[in-house]
Amino acid sequence: MTLNDSAPCPCGRAATYGECCGPLHRGQRHAATAERLMRSRYSAFVLRDAGYLLRSWHSGTRPPAIDFDPGIRWTGLDILATEGGTAFHNEGTVEFRARYRAQGHEDDQHELSRFVREDGNWVYLDAVT
């Protein structure tokens, strides 16, 4: 799936894809905060952009590949809480709820994700269980 830069950004911010997650996905900018990285990764799941997801994953926890479930359609993202993860931090967490539709049913994924800086940029480390 691709999005026109003038389309609303899937991450839920009041901005177009070209103003929000598009430049991050294209490597034109880096996420300034852990929350922005989380939002851009959600948008990458919506768009099935495996390359961006792998590039924004910590080298020590990154899987070799990403397999998308063709039956899942992501429908919305709610950021529930953040801790750290700003320009003044080297680590942070983002608690979120990502809504999706699968096999005609609505459901969600609730996660507390950890982010760290690697080579100066925010990357996804793992989920706290």
N, C-alpha and C positions, 0 to 999 in steps of 0.2 A: 504494500500500500504506500502511496505517496501523498503528500499534502502540498497544496499551493501555499506559497508564503503568505497570502492574504487570508487564509482560512484561520478560524479560531484555533489556538494551540490546545492540543489534547490534555495538557497538564493542569488545566483549570484556571490558570492566571488570565486576567483580563488583557490579553495581548494576542497578536496574531502569531502564527507559527514562525513567520519570518523575523519577528521581533523577539521571540522567546526561545524556544527550543531548537529551531532550525539552525541557527548559527553554531550551536553547540554540537549538533549532530554532524554538521559539515566540517567541524574542526576549525571554524573561524574564531571561536571564542572558547574559553574554559569556564566552567561553573564557578561563580565567586563564593558560593556557600554549599554546604552539604544538602540543604533543602533544595537548592536550584538543581544540584546534580540528581537528587531523588526525582524531582519533577521531570527532568530531561530523560531519565531512565524509564520512567513510566511512559512518557511519550514514545520512546523507542520501542517499548513493548507493544504499544498501540500500532505503531508503524512496522513492526517486525524488523527492526533495524539491528540485526545481530552484531554487525561490525561495531556500532557505537556502544552497545552493551558490553562487548568484550573489551573495548578500549577503555571504558570507564570502570572496569573491574580491577581490583588489586591483583597484582601479578602473582601473589602467593595463594590466592583463593579462586582465581579465574578458572572456569571450566574450559576444556578444549573447544567446545562448540555449544551452541544454544539451539534446542529444538523447540519450535513454537507449536503449541496445540492449535490446529486449524479450527477446532470447534469453539474456541474461546474468543469472545469479542469484548475488549475492555471498554467500560462505559463511564468511568469517572474516578477521580482521585480526591481523597480528603487527607490533608496533613493534620494529624491530631496533636502532635507535640514535637518540639525540637529541643536539643540540648547541645550546646557548643556549636561547632560547625560553621563559625563565621570566619571572616578574614583574620581574626585574632587567635584562632584555634588551629590545632593540628589534628583534632579528631572531633567527632560529633555523632549524635544519633538523631534519627528521624523516625517517629512513629507515624504510620500511615494506614489508611484503609483504601484499597483499590477495588473498585466494583467491576464485575464482569457478568456476562451472560454466556451460558453454556448449555446446550441441549434444551433450550427454551426456558431455562431457570436462571433467576438472578442470584448471585452469590457475591462474596467478597473475600479478599485476602487481607488479613490484618497482620502487620509486621512491625517490629522495631529493628531498623537497619542501622548498622554501624558504618561510618565513613571515616577515612583517614586521608592524609595527604601523601601522595607518592610522586616524587620528582616535582614537588611544588603544587600539584593539582589534586583536587578532590577526586577520590575513587571510592567505589562501594567495596567494603571489606567483607561483611557477612551479616546474617540476621541473628539477633539475640533470641535464644530459645528459652 
